[in-house]
Every structure is written in structure tokens, then in C-alpha cells.
């Protein structure tokens, strides 16, 4: 079919904790994912990413809005929609007392697949994720990264067209994260799957074809990673030297520096539009006069973290202004 495989339109869902007011977990979210695309939902814990995925999967019913997968409504045609879905939850949710192959067999037979159908697929998938040598190992004996790869193999057994991944690399080591993302990229590029992945990690967001930043249940900005970084092009300086706290203090006092964020031993300064060169020229003298030392100060291409922080702070300031003016 042509056009997006997944279409989410004006999706909202609220929850009412016992004795509390309703909480809008997902607030008017719209997005679409096409075949071969990796789409990232990016934001901190509590942003609404997981709830959005569970609504798409059909675990929750939306209060309003529509979800279609391959033209099938998740609400009105749930069984047809789910045949196109593979889902990987945030936490390992398979059976630890079963072997790797037994877990895949269970997931396949739940979907009504015969042994003649699932067994060759299972061996193909285990080879793909790098677990071919471990099919007889109990799941509880696997490392965290291997468990996630087993979960991915189970999600792939039905040959889905849309893969939903909920923070799949949380809690695994950097090498395993890299390996897992290589699998995701191959699934989208070589096998043409549409992939929707939730992640709190901006380095993972940069690997996506398209990204939506989420905050407080809303999508606050969407675009390709480079398009998003272009929102602050020419307005981010990287500063390093010593002592770092003094550098940050002096930078924040500059009238054209709008924000200062620490990235390891370096500072990122967001400057007013068109003032990057001005700040570069005067800041070293200001820091020297205060007793500090500049090792490095130059304009850089913004990171996605820079953009997300800027969008979040801009949105917060706008809401505070509206609240002060009585705009609701």
C-alpha cells in the first residue's frame, strides 16, 4: 500500500488516580510512520511515550482520536490491526523458566502458527539477533542485552510490518545498545519494517529518520533530526576551561547568552540570534577578568539535547506568561 502504514490522529487519553484529579497522559497527539522509517518518540519519563505506544498496540482505549495500521482501525478492527504489529515492551516479559527456543515457540503458537511455519522463522530470527548458539539456554540465564534480543526475535516471529519498541535499550551496556540499534536499522532498511521507538536518549534519537519531542503528553516539535538541530543553527557555542562553575557564572551574566547547560566538562551556551560572534569576542576577556581560563570557545552545530531543552524552556515560559495574563 502507498502512504503511511501507521496514522495516529488527535489521540488523547486521561487517567484518574484514586482520590485525584484526572491526568492527561496523552494530549492531542498526531503522527504517521511509513514503511522503512524509524520514527522516534523522544522525551523524559512521564512524557507520555509509553502510553502512546500502548494505545497504538491496543492495550488502552483512547478517550478521543483515531489509530489506523495498514488501513485497519485499532479500536474497530483490533484483530486485523494486531496481525501487522510486533511489540517489544520496556521490561523483559517472556518466560524465564523456558528456553530461548521455547519462548519463541510459545509466542508463535499463541498466534496460531504451525511448527512447519514458525521453526524455520525462529532459526532465521535467532541468527539475525545473534542468539543462534543459545536456543537451548534458559531465558533466566541470559544477560539483559540477550533478553532484549530474545524479545525482539519473539516480536519478529509473526513477520510484522510495524514494530513498536518501548525504550528497548534501557539498562543495557553501551556495546549492547550499539548492537541493538544496528538490528533496528537493518530491519527498517533491509526488511522495510516501519519502526516506532520510544527513547529517552538523544543519541538514539539522532539515528531515527524522524523524531517527535514529547513533554507532558504533547508533541512539542517534530521533524528529521537535522531539521530539528537547524532550529538553533548559529546560536550554540561550546565553552571549556576552568573553573567550570565560574565559566558558567560569567556566561550567564552576559546579556546575549540566553541559557547555559553543562555537557560533561564543557558548557553549551545558547546565544541571541545573530550575536554568536559578539559573544565569542568578549566572553574570554570577561572570564579572564573574573579569574577564569578559557581553553576552547567556538560555535558548534546544536545537539538534539540543546534543541529539546530550548523547546521545553520556551514552552514553560510561554505557559507561565499565559497563566499570568489569565489565558487558559
PERA-V651242 format. One line per field, one symbol per residue. ss: DSSP state (~ for helix, > for strand, _ for the rest). burial: I if it has 16 or more other C-alpha atoms within 10 Angstrom, else O. A space follows every 50 residues. Layout:
# PERA-V651242
ss->???
burial->???
This chain:
# PERA-V651242
ss->_____>>>>>>>>>>_______>>>>>>>>>>>____>>>>>______~~ ~~~~~~~______>>>>>>__>>____~~~~~__>>>>__________>~ ~~~~~~~~~~____~~~~~~~~~~~~~~~__~~~___>~~~__~~~~~~~ ~~~~~~_____>>>>>_______~~~~~~~~~~~~~~~~____>>>>>>_ _~~~~____>>>>>>__>>>>>>_~~~~~~_____>>>>>>>_~~~~~~~ ~~~___>>>>>>>__>>>>>>____~~~~~~~~~~~~~~___>>>>>>>_ ___~~~~~~~~~~~~~~~~~~~~~~___
burial->OOOIIIIIIOIIIIOOOOOOOOOIIIIIIIIIIIIIIIIIIIIOOOIIII IIIIIIIIOOOIOOIIIIIIOIIIIOOOOOIIOIIIIIIIIIOIOOOIII IIIIIIIIOOOOIOOOOIIOIIIOIIOOIIIIOIIOIIIOOIOIIIIIII IIIIIIIIIIIIIIIIIIIIOIOOOIIOOIIOIIIOIIOOOIIIIIIIII IIOIIIIIIIIIIIIIIIIOOIOIIIOIIIOIIIIIIIIIIIOIOIIIOI IIOOOIIOIIOOOOOIIIIIIIOOOIOOIIOOIIOIIOOOOIIIOOIOIO IIIIIIIIOIIIOOOOOOOOOOOOOOOO
